[in-house]
Amino acid sequence: MVCQLRKSLYGLKQAPLQWYKKFESFMLEHSFHKTQVDHSVFVKRYDEGDFLILLLYVDDMLIVGQDTRKIASLKKALGKSFAMKDLGPAKQILGMHIVRDRTKKVLWLSQEKYVTKILERFNMSEANLVGSALSTNCRLNAKHA
C-alpha cells in the first residue's frame, strides 16, 4: 500500500525538502533569486541600486541589506507565512561571532571560539602559535576582490 502525503510531516525523511520547496517558492514570489553557487542564498536587487540578501542555514536566517525598512518588510512577510522569531541584529551565525560598529562602518567576524573548540577536540590547545601569512596591517577593500 502506498500513501501520498498532501502535507509534509515533521520528522519524515522528505520533510526538509518539502519545507525548502515551500520557502523557495515564497522567495521567488517575492522577486528573490537563488544564487547558482549556493541555493541557500537568495538575492533581491532594487532599481535604485539597493539589495537584500537572505542566507538560509537549516532553520536559521541572516538577512543583509542597506535599507532597514526593506528588511523589516521582508521579516513581516516571512512572519505571515512561517513561524519564526526575530532575534534582532545578528551576533553569531555558523560559529562566527559578529561585531559591528555602525558609526565607523566596520564589521568584524571572528571564529575564535570555534577554533579553540577544534584545538581542544584534537588535543592541540597547547600547540605553538604560527604567524599569519596575511600582514596584520593589510586593509582589504573592493580592489582586492
PyMOL commands that set and color helices and strands:
alter all, ss='L'
color gray80, all
select helices_A, chain A and resi 15-29+68-81+112-121+142-144
alter helices_A, ss='H'
color red, helices_A
select strands_A, chain A and resi 33-34+41-45+51-57+60-65+92-93+96-101+106-110
alter strands_A, ss='S'
color yellow, strands_A
deselect
rebuild
show_as cartoon
